Amino acid sequence: VTLVLSDCAFDPNTLYSISDVNQCLNTLTINQSVFEQNQYTVEQALMSYSFTEYVKANKRGVFAQGFDINESLKQIRNEFQNQQKVNAFKYFFDMHNMMNQLRDAHTGFIPPSFFMNFQQFSPLQFQFENGRWFFELETTQANVDMYVKKYGQIEQFTNKTIKKIGQKRVEDFLEEFSSKCDPVKYRNQKIAMAVTVSFNTAFVKDGADQFLVEFEDGSTFQLHRPVKVIREIKDNQLQSEFEKSLRPNPYTSEQKEKETLKITQPITLPSKYDKLYEYKENVEIFSLYRLKQTGDHLLIIRQFMHNDFKKSSEVFVQITKEIQKHPNKKLVVNIAMNPGGFPEFSSLVLFSLYPEAFPVAITTRFKRSRLLDLISQTVPEMTLRDQLTGIVVTSVDKLNKKWHISPNPEWTTDYVIAEDKTNSVAIINNILKIGGFKKDPSKIIVVAAHTCVSASSILAFALKSFNVGAFVSLVPIDLEQICISGGGGSFHTANLYTQQIKKALRQKSLSADDESYLKRFWVPHDGEVEWSEMIQLSQNLGEVAVVREETIEYRKNYFDFKVSKFETLKQLQEGSFDMIEQIILNDSIKSEFGEVCLKSRHELHRLKNGTCTLFGCELGYYRQAMANTFVCVPRQDAWLKSMGYQEANGMLVGMVVLAVLLVLAVSGIAFIVVRSKSKREPIHQPLLVEE
């Protein structure tokens, strides 16, 4: 099929080269007004980007040499601001690629949805097993059939050991490929991302679309990554179809926002599992399964998001009580689907697994900007929980009129209660009071993958720091760390801000200048801008200050085990049921720490290889680091104090002493009674074991 470039028509039943597609897409234009609106919004958004200093410092060399986000924005502005007709394809993808260089999973620029109509794919996907790289057929049969029809048979190239691709070693090729399209920082994570996601699906505007593959047996072949289109675009309609993705001013237009529907594929439950509990809102959030063969549990967390925390926590309490009934069964917690979301929910899971870890992530800092200040003062809805107090907080003291809005962003740790948010202290207290899952670390297995970030990384860091559970990577190559922080715990989006600005404008409490400023902020297309505005330092109170100042980003907590080969993205998203079964049945996969063998001076000792070993502290105490060990020191946390944990511990000790005395007293009376009976009836009285 020949592509007629003058018409730029696209047929879903035809495959295209990237050069032909680029030639057409480069004819798309936007006017200066759309360019300026988009550019200004991105510039204002990134005024409060929280990792600017980390990027500039580039301590670990993960960013391009000399890369500076503000300088890059200036260069893009200088290139396009004087053009009457701006090349829309180049401009939007320059913005996308520039923000991608931040390597921040919470920060990015999403071009207009029109460009999602063009998808690039590979009919062969990489696989790694037993120390060798080879190809497997892509799982979408329609893609394979279209490819074979255009380029010829490919099945003969599967399962052959690859020597080189694109004249590079496989790992080097995959790392380079991922660097062009994935917001991850470290080499092995880039390799894993390319294998499971980007090489099979990513549209790489300026990349090659065919690669010479060399096999160990000396044979070669040319692998293509063609482009397919999702829907038909007729002759001479490219520009008009593109313009449908542009949007009017949301503050003056009466046009209703289109609702974005999340389309999720139904999850097929394998016959080997029973589904016990499930919590859904618009999508499934978490669910509990039981492996029929062993009775062990699998808790799948698909996201740490909820619209109704009270309702979701009620289901979670049911799950907790079910797990408590089976203390000797294994519990696998699957966070491999990258469940980001609210810190309060990830904390709930953390305390359920290990209440004594509370609290771990305690330091939160926002980067100030005029935009963030104004929104926080008028609509304090961008909130998080202060884990020292358990109170929902916002980043700005809206009552402090003395705050100076500086053009240079400053750090703030000022918080006020967000009065319009439900305080969920009682919910988490309930989990703490019923004691969580009550599982020994040796019964807990946490599985994660290279895409694990955000709330998941805070959870994983805390569990790993306290030696809770065995950590299994669902990727067969060594990963530098369990999860990628990629933003420190919070990000905001332009569309979210737009909705909040609308609310702020309705309050009519802004000055004319502030109102005019806020009305200039909106994205003129149906894509998105998202960015990190907050750094959350995940730390243990007992650590030295220098260690605490390291974000989760640079904590090197390695996995304990890894699987033998890559799973497909579909398998990861569904829950990796077959792989989890193998993990459960493998008795060598377990944490080194077992049951509690001693409690002394608020210290917990657990069995480790048959030896009673110092493990951690009781709830209400934290580990204060010493030379090669730690001591348990009372926490001063307002939340714990308000719950009276230390007082409760004291009362518990008193009650135990009283109980022991009572038992001794009763035993003594029984002993006397038995002895007196023995004297009267020496032959017929049996010996009492209780004596």
Secondary structure, DSSP 8 states (H G I E B T S, - for coil): ----TTTT-B-TTS-B-HHHHHHHHTT-EEEHHHHHHHHHHHHHHGGG-TTHHHHHH-TTS-S-TT--HHHHHHHHHHHHTT-SEEEHHHHHHHHHHHHHTT--TT-EEE--GGGGGEEE--SEEEEEETTEEEEEE-S-HHHHHHHHHHH---GGGTT--EEEETTB-HHHHHHHHHHTT----SHHHHHHHIIIIIHHH---TTS-SEEEEEETTS-EEEEE--EEESS-B-TT-HHHHHHTTB---TTT------------------TTEEEEEEEESSSEEEEEEEETTT--EEEEE--B--S-HHHHHHHHHHHHHHHHT-TTS-EEEE-TT---B-HHHHHHHHHHH-GGG-S-EEEEEEE--HHHHHHHHH-TTS-EEETTTTEEEESS-TT-TT----SS--EE---EE-TTS---HHHHHHHHHHTTT---GGGEEEEE-TT-BTHHHHHHHHHHHTT-SEEEESSSS--SSS-B-SSTEEEEEHHHHHHHHHHHHHHT-S-HHHHHHHHT---SBSSEEEEEEEEEEE--TTS-HHHHTS-GGG-----SEE-SS---HHHHHHT-HHHHHHHHH-TT-S-SEEEEEEEETTEEEEEETTEEEEEEE-TTEEEEE-SSSEEEEE---HHHHHHTHHHHHHHHHHHHHHHHHHHHHHHHHHHHHHHHHHHHSTTT----TT-
